[in-house]
């Protein structure tokens, strides 16, 4: 019996405790004890017991610190493993820094400090203490206080009319600063300057806080002030009287009758109503001409701007095709205005609401409007399963046998979205690595994972990339699903990343895309460079289009379809280019042109495509055009070199030898998928492994073996063991591994390689079965 081993794990870490019971008849039943109490995964979903009896703690909690025991029993005997102690520790974390203290020195240089504690959280169960300093100090300087001091007294002033003279001093030697004390004493000093002969007053002194008092005003000043006040009051009264008089006069003018009849029809010509009536009935009125308007004294009281003259006369009935313009502060809008112009005149909130509703309607109808059969595959499937393939796109959906519940039939589809509004938003350092692919019907109940396969353009180096799967539910925003390499028990999907394709195992049918974020500038994505020219050329000009595409089959397929519609031809086999995330642009240039026969219309020596236009992956069919002009229509051949390289990076050179005539011959790019035009395969014929052999493999490998020659070794041999716990959670781990193998090896199905793996595992009986089927 394999004993579980004790572990020390950090909080929220996944824990695996292995237990392999001894072989016996009947097969032993296994249960796990936590502190001698039976663990029930139904009650506590944080525990999971795999098909090979291992105990998995999905996310370790402090309460999971305990002693765990594996118990194997049958009707004959009962055995308990040794106790495995699991300790869940918590590493300490720093609290936030306190505020800086005041400077400890009141004069001159000192220091300030701030502190933090290792309590966020505090280390528990042997967790590591916080690394770093708990106290920080910085130097500080406090300005020293300076007390004020008096300057010397000034000289005495000349003797005044009051028989006194003065002298003063200032508190500026030095002046007080930085909180220093002010000078104490008198600022001004006075004394009698006639040696007592003039008796106007005695010695007096004033400090800088004293206020010099003034003598009381005499009677003449009072009379002056009173006169000024009375004059102001009289002026105000006269102004009020004049204002009232003017107002009343104007008011009488407005209410008076207008005697002069010309004022009533000023600006209008006399009209004979009887004579003109017949003419008005015969000729429709011209409503577009501006009506004349009298502007007399009453005009100032009424706002007549932008008014439409109205009448009850039957002459104007019915109105002949009247077009009304509505005016507002942002401009005029007529029924003939374009909808975009109308949106620009609305408030931002209303415009945003209209755009969101329009986007929602587009998403609801996008699948219904998908009329391009080259982008979609669909079929009817039951529990026997099958395969949906979009030809020459690298996109397929494998429906394993048993994925559709017994007795149900699903209309299923897989489609590639090529519209810009269906792509997930990406940040500056992110790039779209795959097409945007939907599979459905959404919400369908599946009893085992289906496998969605699509090509990607990343150079999969885990040290340079962080690759993330995103999905979009119906009518919802894009959401993160999982980062490749960070799967756990809460992850609804598993991603197998091969050099050119990714396989997504999921039980949720939705819209998916793979987004990569470069961690280092060495992260690279593969570009496909394809050069096209016109199929026929009768003019002097000849245009060469250089496409820089993500290296996925669907991107090249789309451009081939587009060029075929435009009458273009492939001039040379496409080439791959490793484009690094170094922020350097892609530079394109043309060389070795026969200048006696051709000239380039490009003014510069080269063209450049900005880095982020390529890196984001969100601009479809990105290309540059080189236009050449031949001097004579008799020139029927173009020989040149075209260089495409990343600045300070890799490059490719194309040697072009084009026939420029009415019917040139181009390169017909070979099909990219050997499956041809097959889109739907239903039932057992969709799978390479015959159903009896598959059932035999599952029954023999699902059960754990003593030497480990079970499904785990199969996953290891097939290089599908990056995250074994995903397969361990399935009812048949072997079946899911074989499903993934089928998706990887479609359509050829390399059974000889599978048989070699089984032979290494000692499964000779299965090899004989494969040979009997004629597949080995």
Secondary structure, DSSP 8 states (H G I E B T S, - for coil): -B----EEEETT--EEE--B----SS--EEEEEETTEE--TTT-TTEEE-TTS-EEESS--GGG-EEEEEEEE-SS-EEE---EEEEEEB-------------S-SSEEEEEEEE--S-TT--BTT-----S-SEEEEEEEE---B--------------TTSEEEEE--S-TT--BTT-----S-SEEEEESSTTSS-S---EEE-TT---------HHHHHHHHHHHHHHHHHHHHHHHHHHHHHHHHHHHHHS----GGGTSTT-----HHHHHHHHHHS---TTS-------GGGGGS--TT-------GGG-S--S----EEETTEEE-TTS-HHHHHHHS-HHHHHHHHHHHHHHHHHHHTTT---GGGEEEEEE-TT-EEEEETTTTEEEEE-TTSB-TT--EEEEEEEE-SGGGS----TTEEE-B-EEEEESTT--BSS-EEEEEEB-B---TTTEEEEEEEE-TTS-EEEEEETT---TT-SEEEEE-SSEEEEEESS--EEEEEEEESSTT-EEEEEEEEEEES---SSEEEEEEEEEESSHHHHHHHHHHHHHHTEEEEEEEEEEEEESS---EEEEEE---TTTEEE--SSS-EEE-HHHHHT--STT-EEEEEEEES-TT--EEEEEEEEEETTS-EEEEEEEEE-STT---B----S-TTTT--EEESGGG-SS-HHHHHHHHHHHSS--TTS-SHHHHHHHTT--TTHHHHHTSS-HHHHHHHHHHHHTTTT--HHHHHHHHHHTT-HHHHHHHHHTT--
